Amino acid sequence: MKGRIRRAAGFTTIELMVSVAIVAVLASIAISALRDYSRRATISEVVLATSSCKSAIAENYATLTDAPDAGKWGCETSVGTQRHVGAVQTSSDGVIRIAIANIDGLVNGRYVFMVPVHADGTTPMTTPDDMGRSVVNWMCGSDWLPVRNSLPANCRHDTTAVSSQDFN
């Protein structure tokens, strides 16, 4: 009986290269999705940081007869109080502008806007016409699309119209 010649088993170089390429593509997709998820979570912190300023502006709208000037609503900060929050500024209509900081190069230095709106949820409140009225809703968004895409789903409004107001 003659001995059988056994064929060597294993991957060829081509098969190995194709496998490595597939793993690399899948890893790049996963890393991109993880970066977007991380950015969305940290920008949510920026939105949550506005709660005390929203309360101050709502109180001022309801109780004052004369509107404060831009930057005089009582909740502004020139330096962020949290890691991802930069300066908090207000306009004369009570629009809050929050600078994004320490997240990544795509969104750092951009802004999230919180706009006091009427009960319809879209019409911005203005001073002095709406002084003495309660702020029922807030519209949240940004004037820059990559920031809007990173915001929570209920906070993706285009706020370009209010971004040109004077903020202090």
C-alpha positions as CSV (number, residue, x, y, z in Angstrom):
1,M,0.0,0.0,0.0
2,K,1.4,3.3,-1.0
3,G,1.2,6.2,1.4
4,R,-1.3,8.9,0.5
5,I,-0.1,12.3,-0.1
6,R,-1.9,14.7,2.2
7,R,-2.8,18.1,0.8
8,A,-1.8,21.0,3.0
9,A,-4.7,22.8,4.5
10,G,-4.9,26.5,5.4
11,F,-5.6,30.0,4.1
12,T,-4.0,31.3,0.9
13,T,-2.4,34.7,1.0
14,I,-5.3,36.1,-1.1
15,E,-7.9,34.6,1.3
16,L,-6.1,36.1,4.2
17,M,-5.9,39.6,2.6
18,V,-9.6,39.6,1.7
19,S,-10.5,38.6,5.3
20,V,-8.3,41.4,6.7
21,A,-9.9,43.9,4.3
22,I,-13.4,42.9,5.4
23,V,-12.5,43.2,9.1
24,A,-11.0,46.6,8.4
25,V,-14.2,47.9,6.7
26,L,-16.4,46.6,9.5
27,A,-14.1,48.2,12.1
28,S,-14.2,51.6,10.4
29,I,-18.0,51.5,10.3
30,A,-18.2,50.5,14.0
31,I,-15.7,53.3,15.0
32,S,-17.7,55.9,13.0
33,A,-21.0,54.8,14.6
34,L,-19.4,54.8,18.1
35,R,-18.0,58.3,17.5
36,D,-21.5,59.6,16.4
37,Y,-23.1,57.9,19.5
38,S,-20.5,59.4,21.8
39,R,-20.9,62.9,20.2
40,R,-24.7,62.6,20.6
41,A,-24.4,61.7,24.3
42,T,-22.1,64.5,25.1
43,I,-24.2,67.1,23.2
44,S,-27.2,66.0,25.3
45,E,-25.2,67.2,28.3
46,V,-25.0,70.7,26.6
47,V,-28.8,70.7,26.2
48,L,-29.4,69.7,29.8
49,A,-27.0,72.4,31.0
50,T,-29.6,75.1,29.9
51,S,-32.2,74.2,32.5
52,S,-31.4,76.9,35.0
53,C,-31.1,79.5,32.3
54,K,-34.5,78.4,30.8
55,S,-36.1,78.8,34.3
56,A,-34.6,82.3,34.7
57,I,-35.8,83.5,31.3
58,A,-39.3,82.0,31.8
59,E,-39.6,83.7,35.2
60,N,-38.5,87.0,33.7
61,Y,-41.0,86.8,30.8
62,A,-43.8,86.1,33.2
63,T,-43.0,88.7,35.8
64,L,-41.2,91.7,34.2
65,T,-42.8,94.4,32.2
66,D,-39.6,95.6,30.5
67,A,-37.4,93.2,28.8
68,P,-33.7,92.9,29.9
69,D,-31.0,93.7,27.4
70,A,-29.0,91.0,25.7
71,G,-26.9,89.3,28.2
72,K,-28.8,90.6,31.2
73,W,-31.4,87.8,31.8
74,G,-29.5,86.6,34.9
75,C,-28.1,83.3,33.8
76,E,-25.2,84.0,31.4
77,T,-21.7,82.7,31.9
78,S,-18.5,83.6,30.0
79,V,-16.8,80.4,30.9
80,G,-18.5,77.0,30.8
81,T,-19.5,75.4,34.1
82,Q,-19.3,71.9,32.7
83,R,-16.7,70.1,30.6
84,H,-18.6,70.3,27.3
85,V,-20.4,73.6,27.8
86,G,-18.7,76.8,26.8
87,A,-20.1,80.3,27.2
88,V,-23.9,80.7,27.8
89,Q,-25.3,83.9,26.2
90,T,-28.7,85.4,25.8
91,S,-30.3,87.7,23.3
92,S,-32.7,90.5,24.0
93,D,-35.6,88.1,23.1
94,G,-34.4,85.5,25.7
95,V,-32.9,83.1,23.2
96,I,-30.1,81.1,24.8
97,R,-26.9,80.3,22.9
98,I,-24.7,77.7,24.4
99,A,-21.2,77.1,22.9
100,I,-20.1,73.5,22.5
101,A,-16.6,72.7,23.9
102,N,-14.2,69.8,24.3
103,I,-16.2,67.3,22.1
104,D,-14.4,67.0,18.8
105,G,-13.2,69.3,15.9
106,L,-16.5,68.9,14.0
107,V,-18.7,70.6,16.6
108,N,-16.4,72.5,18.9
109,G,-17.1,76.3,18.8
110,R,-20.5,75.8,17.3
111,Y,-23.8,76.5,19.1
112,V,-27.0,75.0,20.5
113,F,-29.9,77.5,20.7
114,M,-32.9,77.3,23.0
115,V,-35.7,79.6,21.8
116,P,-38.7,80.5,24.0
117,V,-41.8,79.8,21.7
118,H,-45.5,80.2,21.9
119,A,-47.9,77.3,22.5
120,D,-47.7,76.3,18.9
121,G,-44.1,75.3,19.5
122,T,-42.7,77.1,16.5
123,T,-43.4,80.8,16.8
124,P,-40.6,82.5,18.8
125,M,-41.5,84.8,21.6
126,T,-40.3,88.4,21.3
127,T,-39.8,91.3,23.6
128,P,-41.5,93.6,24.5
129,D,-44.7,92.1,22.9
130,D,-44.7,88.9,24.9
131,M,-43.5,90.3,28.3
132,G,-46.0,89.3,31.0
133,R,-46.8,86.0,29.3
134,S,-45.6,82.6,30.3
135,V,-43.1,80.6,28.3
136,V,-45.0,77.4,27.4
137,N,-42.5,75.7,25.1
138,W,-38.8,75.8,24.1
139,M,-37.5,75.1,20.6
140,C,-34.1,73.6,20.6
141,G,-31.7,73.3,17.7
142,S,-28.7,74.7,15.9
143,D,-27.8,76.8,12.9
144,W,-25.3,74.1,11.7
145,L,-26.4,70.8,10.3
146,P,-23.7,68.5,11.8
147,V,-24.7,69.8,15.3
148,R,-28.4,69.4,14.5
149,N,-27.7,65.8,13.5
150,S,-26.0,65.2,16.8
151,L,-28.8,66.6,18.9
152,P,-31.5,64.5,20.5
153,A,-34.4,63.8,18.2
154,N,-36.8,66.3,19.8
155,C,-34.1,69.0,19.5
156,R,-33.2,69.1,15.8
157,H,-34.8,72.4,14.7
158,D,-33.1,74.8,12.3
159,T,-32.5,77.9,14.4
160,T,-30.7,79.9,11.7
161,A,-33.3,82.7,12.0
162,V,-32.4,83.4,15.6
163,S,-28.6,82.8,15.3
164,S,-28.1,86.3,13.9
165,Q,-29.5,88.1,17.0
166,D,-27.1,90.0,19.2
167,F,-25.8,87.8,22.0
168,N,-24.0,88.9,25.1
